[in-house]
């Protein structure tokens, strides 16, 4: 007769007290019931450290290059508006520039629909190398586009085409990179190791901000309009070559190679259309949870990184140099925090980190923007540091949490759907919507209210988020970082299996 939940909890506690969180106990019991025996060595995957370091490093570098471009575009929005939309008013120039920025996000779901199934069928590594090439080409091309004064309306059209190439490639980038790193990471350290992916994201933002700040300081306004704005985009070419080289050296993730369940093998061999139908039919709940968390993260992300520079120059009337420095401070602070928060999510769980950060956003968004509006130096810095700390709370656990929502065979495609639809609808449009709302209402606290709404949606989403800290990914073997950890887990499974068998015998 099967054990009751109460008896199972006590059996696990007797087998290995004080070391197993509840979600780990539940997963371990489920796997033992499926195996009908304790674990053996071939049931537990040991990740080779050199491969792990290479996987994390190459994925983080790709994200760094990708978001270097997105950051640069945000910081140069006002300048690009003058270059490509010179006949419009200053407000219309900014809105037109952000509209082009948002256009890249419109095609992101299409990129996810194309690259996601390919990543599940052909492998994560091949697709990630392809997205790296496309991103580098699209970014480099922006630096070569003639201005509106040179070729007229063709200039903004070419800018839009280049942005759409970037958006299409990005549709397969983040979902693939998070999947790849999560599938390589030992279960106990997945939050910490996956947080390095977003570490790369914010290093890219910080480098872009630092470069634009340096150019604004070194060049006159006329020089920036003439040629200075091109420099950051042209740098992306060499960065892309380096990132491509590193990704071509990667081996496929262990979880993709395993494909444990026969059901998942059939899914992996299915057509892209049938895979997408399966995701919509069987995994719509985790897709919605994914979208809610992505909304929370990316509305905050693009508010801080995409809109704040323009908010300070166009709404608050500050110099571009001081605006860029303030955002650079935020980026550096996130880079300092993010891996510590990732490690914290391994210890206390993903749900508490998300929940506390969402509550903080609801309570502190308005005070943060009031501080940003204050005169002087230190109060605006305090305001942006508060927003940056909350953003780190959303960013750090995301790369570990989102892939854990889905089984191996549909993980890349499901991530591509949930992540990119949410980013296209809510994240990439944040600078455009907030700039337009501020211009229409004249209320410079509108961005804070927007963040509060995102915090409420995120807090509701956390209510439906299953805890995945230290738990193996769905459809994958338990992953450990050393032979000693493998033996410890085998020993624990043996104790637990004997305890449950003894409890079952007593019944």
ZADRENLO-499521 format. One record per residue (C-alpha): residue in three letters; y, z, x. Coordinates in steps of 0.001 Angstrom, whole numbers, plus 500000, padded with zeros to 6 digits. Layout:
REM residues N
+--------+--------+--------+--------+
: residu :     yy :     zz :     xx :
+--------+--------+--------+--------+
:    ALA :      Y :      Z :      X :
...
+--------+--------+--------+--------+
//
This chain:
REM residues 507
+--------+--------+--------+--------+
: residu :     yy :     zz :     xx :
+--------+--------+--------+--------+
:    UNK : 500000 : 500000 : 500000 :
:    UNK : 503444 : 499099 : 501454 :
:    UNK : 505758 : 501850 : 502611 :
:    UNK : 508792 : 502847 : 500595 :
:    UNK : 512219 : 502327 : 502264 :
:    UNK : 512472 : 506097 : 502774 :
:    UNK : 509105 : 506214 : 504555 :
:    UNK : 509963 : 503194 : 506709 :
:    UNK : 513183 : 504844 : 507909 :
:    UNK : 511323 : 507991 : 508864 :
:    UNK : 508595 : 506010 : 510602 :
:    UNK : 511161 : 504205 : 512747 :
:    UNK : 512968 : 507439 : 513556 :
:    UNK : 509698 : 509009 : 514681 :
:    UNK : 508905 : 505943 : 516796 :
:    UNK : 512211 : 505667 : 518635 :
:    UNK : 514780 : 508272 : 517564 :
:    UNK : 518547 : 508040 : 517977 :
:    UNK : 518616 : 504602 : 519636 :
:    UNK : 518208 : 502167 : 516771 :
:    UNK : 521021 : 501419 : 514327 :
:    UNK : 519949 : 500964 : 510719 :
:    UNK : 520240 : 497176 : 510774 :
:    UNK : 518082 : 497024 : 513923 :
:    UNK : 515427 : 499228 : 512352 :
:    UNK : 515271 : 497028 : 509275 :
:    UNK : 514961 : 493808 : 511274 :
:    UNK : 512342 : 495258 : 513618 :
:    UNK : 510199 : 496423 : 510700 :
:    UNK : 510446 : 493019 : 509049 :
:    UNK : 509275 : 491281 : 512215 :
:    UNK : 506377 : 493688 : 512701 :
:    UNK : 505221 : 493136 : 509138 :
:    UNK : 505344 : 489373 : 509724 :
:    UNK : 503413 : 489597 : 513020 :
:    UNK : 501045 : 492314 : 511724 :
:    UNK : 500992 : 493742 : 515237 :
:    UNK : 503278 : 495143 : 517919 :
:    UNK : 505299 : 492792 : 520115 :
:    UNK : 503821 : 491089 : 523152 :
:    UNK : 505714 : 489543 : 526064 :
:    UNK : 505822 : 486101 : 524470 :
:    UNK : 507484 : 487609 : 521372 :
:    UNK : 510601 : 488719 : 523313 :
:    UNK : 512839 : 486202 : 525116 :
:    UNK : 514338 : 487233 : 528480 :
:    UNK : 517596 : 485400 : 529243 :
:    UNK : 518055 : 484353 : 532854 :
:    UNK : 521386 : 485695 : 534085 :
:    UNK : 522492 : 482566 : 536012 :
:    UNK : 521918 : 480421 : 532914 :
:    UNK : 523718 : 482965 : 530747 :
:    UNK : 526754 : 483075 : 533028 :
:    UNK : 526883 : 479274 : 533168 :
:    UNK : 526619 : 478952 : 529378 :
:    UNK : 529368 : 481491 : 528722 :
:    UNK : 531627 : 480081 : 531453 :
:    UNK : 531319 : 476434 : 530408 :
:    UNK : 531866 : 477236 : 526733 :
:    UNK : 534871 : 479450 : 527477 :
:    UNK : 536403 : 476771 : 529717 :
:    UNK : 536014 : 474184 : 526968 :
:    UNK : 537754 : 476446 : 524512 :
:    UNK : 540458 : 477148 : 527087 :
:    UNK : 541181 : 473440 : 527481 :
:    UNK : 541075 : 472785 : 523752 :
:    UNK : 543461 : 475561 : 522794 :
:    UNK : 545728 : 474942 : 525766 :
:    UNK : 546644 : 471754 : 523962 :
:    UNK : 547008 : 473375 : 520553 :
:    UNK : 549192 : 476079 : 522059 :
:    UNK : 551367 : 473595 : 523913 :
:    UNK : 551901 : 471590 : 520734 :
:    UNK : 552997 : 474746 : 518896 :
:    UNK : 555407 : 475820 : 521625 :
:    UNK : 556901 : 472323 : 521815 :
:    UNK : 557135 : 471773 : 518044 :
:    UNK : 560943 : 471733 : 517991 :
:    UNK : 561108 : 469389 : 521008 :
:    UNK : 558446 : 467042 : 519608 :
:    UNK : 560341 : 466940 : 516328 :
:    UNK : 563408 : 465609 : 518175 :
:    UNK : 561332 : 463084 : 520161 :
:    UNK : 559300 : 461643 : 517281 :
:    UNK : 561482 : 462365 : 514212 :
:    UNK : 565057 : 462056 : 515550 :
:    UNK : 566681 : 460965 : 512272 :
:    UNK : 565720 : 464086 : 510322 :
:    UNK : 567576 : 467377 : 509992 :
:    UNK : 566513 : 470199 : 512349 :
:    UNK : 564492 : 471902 : 509578 :
:    UNK : 562871 : 468596 : 508580 :
:    UNK : 562054 : 467857 : 512224 :
:    UNK : 560183 : 471144 : 512545 :
:    UNK : 558355 : 470629 : 509247 :
:    UNK : 557449 : 467030 : 510210 :
:    UNK : 556162 : 468215 : 513588 :
:    UNK : 554045 : 470906 : 511932 :
:    UNK : 552817 : 468386 : 509350 :
:    UNK : 551456 : 466296 : 512227 :
:    UNK : 549993 : 469505 : 513658 :
:    UNK : 548307 : 470210 : 510301 :
:    UNK : 547002 : 466634 : 510020 :
:    UNK : 544580 : 467325 : 512858 :
:    UNK : 543034 : 470027 : 510695 :
:    UNK : 542519 : 467681 : 507760 :
:    UNK : 539868 : 465767 : 509706 :
:    UNK : 538239 : 468884 : 511167 :
:    UNK : 535761 : 469256 : 508282 :
:    UNK : 534765 : 465613 : 508795 :
:    UNK : 534126 : 466360 : 512474 :
:    UNK : 532047 : 469361 : 511457 :
:    UNK : 530034 : 467265 : 508996 :
:    UNK : 529293 : 464693 : 511709 :
:    UNK : 528758 : 466870 : 514778 :
:    UNK : 527083 : 469827 : 513024 :
:    UNK : 523899 : 468030 : 511906 :
:    UNK : 523793 : 466164 : 515234 :
:    UNK : 523919 : 469511 : 517054 :
:    UNK : 521015 : 470794 : 514966 :
:    UNK : 518962 : 467636 : 515544 :
:    UNK : 519839 : 466511 : 519085 :
:    UNK : 520846 : 469819 : 520660 :
:    UNK : 523999 : 471844 : 521179 :
:    UNK : 524648 : 470771 : 524787 :
:    UNK : 524863 : 467015 : 524128 :
:    UNK : 527298 : 467394 : 521266 :
:    UNK : 529492 : 469861 : 523169 :
:    UNK : 529799 : 467381 : 526044 :
:    UNK : 530885 : 464689 : 523565 :
:    UNK : 533537 : 466877 : 521913 :
:    UNK : 534918 : 467743 : 525346 :
:    UNK : 535427 : 464042 : 526170 :
:    UNK : 537147 : 463324 : 522858 :
:    UNK : 539477 : 466308 : 523125 :
:    UNK : 540537 : 465391 : 526666 :
:    UNK : 541206 : 461757 : 525704 :
:    UNK : 543197 : 462707 : 522607 :
:    UNK : 545326 : 465239 : 524464 :
:    UNK : 545989 : 462976 : 527460 :
:    UNK : 546980 : 460166 : 525101 :
:    UNK : 549768 : 462262 : 523551 :
:    UNK : 551412 : 462518 : 526957 :
:    UNK : 551496 : 458710 : 527198 :
:    UNK : 552989 : 457892 : 523772 :
:    UNK : 556484 : 456332 : 523976 :
:    UNK : 559250 : 458074 : 522035 :
:    UNK : 560669 : 457017 : 518668 :
:    UNK : 563727 : 455677 : 520497 :
:    UNK : 561458 : 453287 : 522427 :
:    UNK : 558995 : 451926 : 519854 :
:    UNK : 560302 : 453211 : 516532 :
:    UNK : 557979 : 454284 : 513724 :
:    UNK : 554919 : 453387 : 515809 :
:    UNK : 555559 : 456532 : 517894 :
:    UNK : 554864 : 459127 : 515163 :
:    UNK : 551935 : 456992 : 513933 :
:    UNK : 550345 : 457046 : 517394 :
:    UNK : 550992 : 460793 : 517607 :
:    UNK : 549201 : 461238 : 514294 :
:    UNK : 546223 : 459138 : 515486 :
:    UNK : 545921 : 461154 : 518705 :
:    UNK : 546101 : 464424 : 516758 :
:    UNK : 543365 : 463226 : 514407 :
:    UNK : 541110 : 462391 : 517365 :
:    UNK : 541671 : 465940 : 518586 :
:    UNK : 540993 : 467375 : 515146 :
:    UNK : 537790 : 465366 : 514734 :
:    UNK : 536451 : 466583 : 518080 :
:    UNK : 537513 : 470167 : 517373 :
:    UNK : 535449 : 470012 : 514179 :
:    UNK : 532360 : 470090 : 516358 :
:    UNK : 533733 : 472217 : 519191 :
:    UNK : 534172 : 475799 : 517997 :
:    UNK : 531092 : 475907 : 515762 :
:    UNK : 529001 : 474433 : 518561 :
:    UNK : 530425 : 476649 : 521279 :
:    UNK : 529961 : 479849 : 519250 :
:    UNK : 526433 : 478800 : 518321 :
:    UNK : 525596 : 477974 : 521927 :
:    UNK : 526891 : 481251 : 523377 :
:    UNK : 525408 : 483367 : 520578 :
:    UNK : 521995 : 481755 : 521081 :
:    UNK : 522118 : 482502 : 524811 :
:    UNK : 523284 : 486124 : 524513 :
:    UNK : 520997 : 489184 : 524577 :
:    UNK : 521098 : 490907 : 521193 :
:    UNK : 522611 : 494151 : 522468 :
:    UNK : 525503 : 492383 : 524225 :
:    UNK : 526194 : 489452 : 521896 :
:    UNK : 529571 : 490808 : 520775 :
:    UNK : 530778 : 491312 : 524349 :
:    UNK : 529467 : 488020 : 525740 :
:    UNK : 530588 : 485939 : 522748 :
:    UNK : 534075 : 487450 : 522953 :
:    UNK : 534512 : 485568 : 526241 :
:    UNK : 534653 : 482385 : 524164 :
:    UNK : 537824 : 483556 : 522441 :
:    UNK : 538966 : 484999 : 525760 :
:    UNK : 539015 : 481371 : 526886 :
:    UNK : 540913 : 480456 : 523728 :
:    UNK : 543745 : 482864 : 524403 :
:    UNK : 543805 : 482158 : 528129 :
:    UNK : 544407 : 478532 : 527100 :
:    UNK : 547212 : 479629 : 524785 :
:    UNK : 548687 : 481832 : 527514 :
:    UNK : 548549 : 479044 : 530106 :
:    UNK : 550180 : 476645 : 527665 :
:    UNK : 552885 : 479179 : 526850 :
:    UNK : 553490 : 479950 : 530520 :
:    UNK : 553762 : 476270 : 531411 :
:    UNK : 556196 : 475495 : 528581 :
:    UNK : 558246 : 478580 : 529456 :
:    UNK : 558411 : 477466 : 533096 :
:    UNK : 559420 : 473924 : 532105 :
:    UNK : 562127 : 475190 : 529753 :
:    UNK : 563475 : 477375 : 532551 :
:    UNK : 563350 : 474674 : 535227 :
:    UNK : 564544 : 471633 : 533237 :
:    UNK : 567600 : 470890 : 531158 :
:    UNK : 567276 : 470093 : 527442 :
:    UNK : 567823 : 466404 : 528189 :
:    UNK : 565083 : 466403 : 530844 :
:    UNK : 562650 : 468135 : 528444 :
:    UNK : 563367 : 465492 : 525792 :
:    UNK : 563125 : 462634 : 528293 :
:    UNK : 559892 : 463502 : 530085 :
:    UNK : 559291 : 467244 : 530511 :
:    UNK : 557370 : 467604 : 527241 :
:    UNK : 554735 : 465147 : 528517 :
:    UNK : 553642 : 467261 : 531491 :
:    UNK : 551421 : 469792 : 529640 :
:    UNK : 549548 : 467045 : 527791 :
:    UNK : 548903 : 465006 : 530942 :
:    UNK : 547405 : 468086 : 532647 :
:    UNK : 544664 : 468128 : 529999 :
:    UNK : 543010 : 465061 : 531559 :
:    UNK : 541841 : 466757 : 534791 :
:    UNK : 540930 : 469920 : 532860 :
:    UNK : 538727 : 467834 : 530582 :
:    UNK : 536885 : 466294 : 533536 :
:    UNK : 536143 : 469769 : 534933 :
:    UNK : 534955 : 471030 : 531550 :
:    UNK : 532742 : 467980 : 531027 :
:    UNK : 531130 : 468424 : 534448 :
:    UNK : 530287 : 472052 : 533662 :
:    UNK : 528855 : 471235 : 530247 :
:    UNK : 526665 : 468443 : 531575 :
:    UNK : 525064 : 471026 : 533894 :
:    UNK : 524016 : 473271 : 530992 :
:    UNK : 520482 : 473657 : 529666 :
:    UNK : 519781 : 473726 : 525940 :
:    UNK : 519954 : 477146 : 524268 :
:    UNK : 516701 : 479179 : 524019 :
:    UNK : 516998 : 479569 : 520249 :
:    UNK : 517219 : 475817 : 519732 :
:    UNK : 514185 : 475295 : 521948 :
:    UNK : 512144 : 477890 : 520089 :
:    UNK : 512636 : 476821 : 516454 :
:    UNK : 510147 : 479565 : 515533 :
:    UNK : 509469 : 479013 : 511867 :
:    UNK : 507692 : 475932 : 510578 :
:    UNK : 510242 : 475846 : 507763 :
:    UNK : 513014 : 475582 : 510315 :
:    UNK : 511150 : 472858 : 512207 :
:    UNK : 511038 : 470769 : 509048 :
:    UNK : 514747 : 471343 : 508543 :
:    UNK : 515475 : 470269 : 512105 :
:    UNK : 513618 : 467007 : 511507 :
:    UNK : 515340 : 466351 : 508192 :
:    UNK : 518184 : 463914 : 507700 :
:    UNK : 521783 : 465045 : 507946 :
:    UNK : 522218 : 464545 : 504210 :
:    UNK : 519236 : 466701 : 503299 :
:    UNK : 520382 : 469370 : 505777 :
:    UNK : 523819 : 469515 : 504170 :
:    UNK : 522271 : 469717 : 500704 :
:    UNK : 520067 : 472563 : 501922 :
:    UNK : 523090 : 474422 : 503276 :
:    UNK : 525019 : 474086 : 500017 :
:    UNK : 521993 : 475063 : 497908 :
:    UNK : 520392 : 477812 : 500002 :
:    UNK : 523183 : 479203 : 502192 :
:    UNK : 526316 : 479038 : 500028 :
:    UNK : 526786 : 482821 : 500084 :
:    UNK : 526968 : 483120 : 503902 :
:    UNK : 529142 : 479968 : 503974 :
:    UNK : 531647 : 481733 : 501701 :
:    UNK : 531532 : 484863 : 503886 :
:    UNK : 532113 : 482653 : 506921 :
:    UNK : 535125 : 481054 : 505251 :
:    UNK : 536631 : 484423 : 504318 :
:    UNK : 536380 : 485738 : 507877 :
:    UNK : 537698 : 482493 : 509333 :
:    UNK : 540662 : 482615 : 506952 :
:    UNK : 541472 : 486155 : 508088 :
:    UNK : 541205 : 485259 : 511775 :
:    UNK : 542923 : 481897 : 511742 :
:    UNK : 545846 : 482640 : 509439 :
:    UNK : 546715 : 485468 : 511830 :
:    UNK : 545956 : 483303 : 514854 :
:    UNK : 548155 : 480366 : 513877 :
:    UNK : 550889 : 482657 : 512606 :
:    UNK : 551148 : 484324 : 516022 :
:    UNK : 550396 : 481365 : 518270 :
:    UNK : 551579 : 478419 : 516164 :
:    UNK : 554495 : 479657 : 514096 :
:    UNK : 556107 : 482580 : 515930 :
:    UNK : 557749 : 480454 : 518667 :
:    UNK : 559468 : 478272 : 516062 :
:    UNK : 560190 : 481247 : 513781 :
:    UNK : 562154 : 482880 : 516555 :
:    UNK : 564129 : 479790 : 517573 :
:    UNK : 564780 : 478166 : 514191 :
:    UNK : 564878 : 481195 : 511842 :
:    UNK : 566077 : 484031 : 514076 :
:    UNK : 568249 : 481851 : 516328 :
:    UNK : 566833 : 482989 : 519662 :
:    UNK : 566559 : 480837 : 522757 :
:    UNK : 563339 : 478945 : 523340 :
:    UNK : 562872 : 480812 : 526622 :
:    UNK : 562947 : 484274 : 525048 :
:    UNK : 560686 : 483087 : 522191 :
:    UNK : 558136 : 481672 : 524611 :
:    UNK : 558138 : 484860 : 526709 :
:    UNK : 557549 : 487015 : 523630 :
:    UNK : 554543 : 484946 : 522543 :
:    UNK : 553265 : 484894 : 526117 :
:    UNK : 553320 : 488708 : 526073 :
:    UNK : 551179 : 488609 : 522921 :
:    UNK : 548687 : 486199 : 524487 :
:    UNK : 548317 : 488247 : 527662 :
:    UNK : 547782 : 491410 : 525612 :
:    UNK : 545027 : 489731 : 523580 :
:    UNK : 543367 : 488489 : 526778 :
:    UNK : 543371 : 492076 : 528079 :
:    UNK : 541969 : 493523 : 524836 :
:    UNK : 539496 : 490996 : 523551 :
:    UNK : 536366 : 491665 : 525620 :
:    UNK : 536812 : 495430 : 525157 :
:    UNK : 536914 : 494932 : 521394 :
:    UNK : 533871 : 492661 : 521659 :
:    UNK : 531975 : 495400 : 523483 :
:    UNK : 533134 : 497909 : 520867 :
:    UNK : 531693 : 495704 : 518100 :
:    UNK : 528284 : 495918 : 519813 :
:    UNK : 528453 : 499702 : 519674 :
:    UNK : 530025 : 500502 : 516298 :
:    UNK : 529205 : 497272 : 514453 :
:    UNK : 531078 : 494133 : 513425 :
:    UNK : 531954 : 495337 : 509914 :
:    UNK : 533979 : 498412 : 511008 :
:    UNK : 536001 : 496353 : 513506 :
:    UNK : 536864 : 493733 : 510886 :
:    UNK : 537595 : 496332 : 508183 :
:    UNK : 539918 : 498491 : 510286 :
:    UNK : 541796 : 495412 : 511532 :
:    UNK : 542191 : 494002 : 507987 :
:    UNK : 543535 : 497326 : 506701 :
:    UNK : 545899 : 497417 : 509666 :
:    UNK : 547166 : 493945 : 508780 :
:    UNK : 547853 : 494934 : 505174 :
:    UNK : 549788 : 498035 : 506237 :
:    UNK : 551565 : 496760 : 509356 :
:    UNK : 552488 : 493101 : 508709 :
:    UNK : 555917 : 493850 : 507218 :
:    UNK : 556824 : 496556 : 509794 :
:    UNK : 555802 : 494137 : 512565 :
:    UNK : 558143 : 491413 : 511337 :
:    UNK : 560977 : 493896 : 510863 :
:    UNK : 560513 : 494850 : 514508 :
:    UNK : 560445 : 491162 : 515498 :
:    UNK : 563801 : 490672 : 513760 :
:    UNK : 565400 : 493641 : 515517 :
:    UNK : 567995 : 493140 : 518250 :
:    UNK : 567208 : 493933 : 521843 :
:    UNK : 564023 : 493507 : 523819 :
:    UNK : 561607 : 496371 : 523245 :
:    UNK : 561410 : 496453 : 519439 :
:    UNK : 560476 : 492751 : 519153 :
:    UNK : 557907 : 493250 : 521930 :
:    UNK : 556426 : 496185 : 519998 :
:    UNK : 556243 : 494057 : 516858 :
:    UNK : 554424 : 491197 : 518563 :
:    UNK : 552046 : 493625 : 520331 :
:    UNK : 551035 : 495091 : 516962 :
:    UNK : 550251 : 491623 : 515613 :
:    UNK : 548405 : 490727 : 518836 :
:    UNK : 546258 : 493875 : 518628 :
:    UNK : 545260 : 493078 : 515039 :
:    UNK : 544508 : 489480 : 516029 :
:    UNK : 542238 : 490721 : 518832 :
:    UNK : 540354 : 492751 : 516203 :
:    UNK : 539629 : 489565 : 514248 :
:    UNK : 539001 : 487285 : 517227 :
:    UNK : 536689 : 489461 : 519339 :
:    UNK : 533726 : 489780 : 516918 :
:    UNK : 533998 : 486305 : 515349 :
:    UNK : 531959 : 484273 : 517841 :
:    UNK : 529081 : 486750 : 517505 :
:    UNK : 529368 : 487351 : 513758 :
:    UNK : 529669 : 483850 : 512330 :
:    UNK : 526561 : 482256 : 513952 :
:    UNK : 524497 : 485295 : 512895 :
:    UNK : 525057 : 484380 : 509241 :
:    UNK : 522765 : 481328 : 509468 :
:    UNK : 519230 : 480440 : 510682 :
:    UNK : 518758 : 478396 : 513841 :
:    UNK : 517925 : 475030 : 512297 :
:    UNK : 521116 : 474805 : 510204 :
:    UNK : 523397 : 477076 : 512246 :
:    UNK : 525546 : 474398 : 513883 :
:    UNK : 526045 : 472393 : 510678 :
:    UNK : 526634 : 475449 : 508472 :
:    UNK : 529175 : 476789 : 510952 :
:    UNK : 530851 : 473374 : 510998 :
:    UNK : 531205 : 473371 : 507215 :
:    UNK : 532353 : 476955 : 506687 :
:    UNK : 534575 : 477241 : 509742 :
:    UNK : 536342 : 473895 : 509540 :
:    UNK : 537004 : 473878 : 505805 :
:    UNK : 538600 : 477323 : 506071 :
:    UNK : 540641 : 476383 : 509142 :
:    UNK : 541782 : 473103 : 507589 :
:    UNK : 542784 : 474709 : 504297 :
:    UNK : 544324 : 477938 : 505552 :
:    UNK : 544593 : 478162 : 509354 :
:    UNK : 546139 : 474915 : 510551 :
:    UNK : 548430 : 474741 : 507529 :
:    UNK : 549875 : 478224 : 508208 :
:    UNK : 552820 : 477022 : 510381 :
:    UNK : 553621 : 474231 : 507892 :
:    UNK : 553454 : 476430 : 504778 :
:    UNK : 555345 : 479342 : 506247 :
:    UNK : 558084 : 477118 : 507726 :
:    UNK : 558496 : 475363 : 504364 :
:    UNK : 558491 : 478637 : 502400 :
:    UNK : 561048 : 480262 : 504675 :
:    UNK : 563240 : 477165 : 504377 :
:    UNK : 562865 : 477067 : 500572 :
:    UNK : 563304 : 480781 : 499840 :
:    UNK : 565566 : 481882 : 502662 :
:    UNK : 563357 : 484988 : 502974 :
:    UNK : 562401 : 485545 : 506602 :
:    UNK : 559700 : 488086 : 505657 :
:    UNK : 557561 : 485435 : 503943 :
:    UNK : 555257 : 485210 : 507018 :
:    UNK : 554473 : 488939 : 506692 :
:    UNK : 553550 : 488548 : 503008 :
:    UNK : 551303 : 485633 : 503964 :
:    UNK : 549506 : 487862 : 506470 :
:    UNK : 549085 : 490621 : 503875 :
:    UNK : 547372 : 488161 : 501521 :
:    UNK : 545019 : 487112 : 504327 :
:    UNK : 544271 : 490781 : 505075 :
:    UNK : 543319 : 491458 : 501453 :
:    UNK : 540990 : 488434 : 501341 :
:    UNK : 539445 : 489485 : 504657 :
:    UNK : 538865 : 493053 : 503491 :
:    UNK : 537080 : 491828 : 500364 :
:    UNK : 534957 : 489496 : 502508 :
:    UNK : 533842 : 492354 : 504775 :
:    UNK : 532338 : 494007 : 501692 :
:    UNK : 529746 : 491181 : 501572 :
:    UNK : 529219 : 490817 : 505345 :
:    UNK : 525756 : 491896 : 506573 :
:    UNK : 525866 : 493962 : 509756 :
:    UNK : 524476 : 491913 : 512654 :
:    UNK : 525322 : 494007 : 515739 :
:    UNK : 522312 : 494229 : 518111 :
:    UNK : 520137 : 492281 : 515633 :
:    UNK : 518329 : 489066 : 516699 :
:    UNK : 519700 : 485859 : 515247 :
:    UNK : 517967 : 484589 : 512122 :
:    UNK : 514928 : 482508 : 513001 :
:    UNK : 515052 : 483464 : 516693 :
:    UNK : 513031 : 485784 : 518874 :
:    UNK : 514602 : 489052 : 520037 :
:    UNK : 516728 : 488306 : 523110 :
:    UNK : 517027 : 490738 : 526035 :
:    UNK : 518800 : 490631 : 529372 :
:    UNK : 516047 : 491829 : 531729 :
:    UNK : 512326 : 492404 : 532116 :
:    UNK : 512932 : 496127 : 531778 :
:    UNK : 514617 : 495659 : 528407 :
:    UNK : 511707 : 493461 : 527369 :
:    UNK : 509201 : 496185 : 528229 :
:    UNK : 511316 : 498821 : 526470 :
:    UNK : 511391 : 496758 : 523280 :
:    UNK : 507638 : 496109 : 523449 :
:    UNK : 507041 : 499846 : 523865 :
:    UNK : 509358 : 500641 : 520951 :
:    UNK : 507621 : 498117 : 518729 :
:    UNK : 504257 : 499629 : 519631 :
:    UNK : 505398 : 503137 : 518706 :
:    UNK : 506926 : 501890 : 515481 :
:    UNK : 503880 : 499851 : 514518 :
:    UNK : 501536 : 502793 : 515101 :
:    UNK : 503849 : 505091 : 513148 :
:    UNK : 504010 : 502747 : 510170 :
:    UNK : 500251 : 502215 : 510257 :
:    UNK : 499685 : 505956 : 510320 :
:    UNK : 502124 : 506476 : 507448 :
:    UNK : 500385 : 503731 : 505483 :
:    UNK : 497020 : 505384 : 506166 :
:    UNK : 498335 : 508694 : 504874 :
:    UNK : 499188 : 506999 : 501632 :
+--------+--------+--------+--------+
//
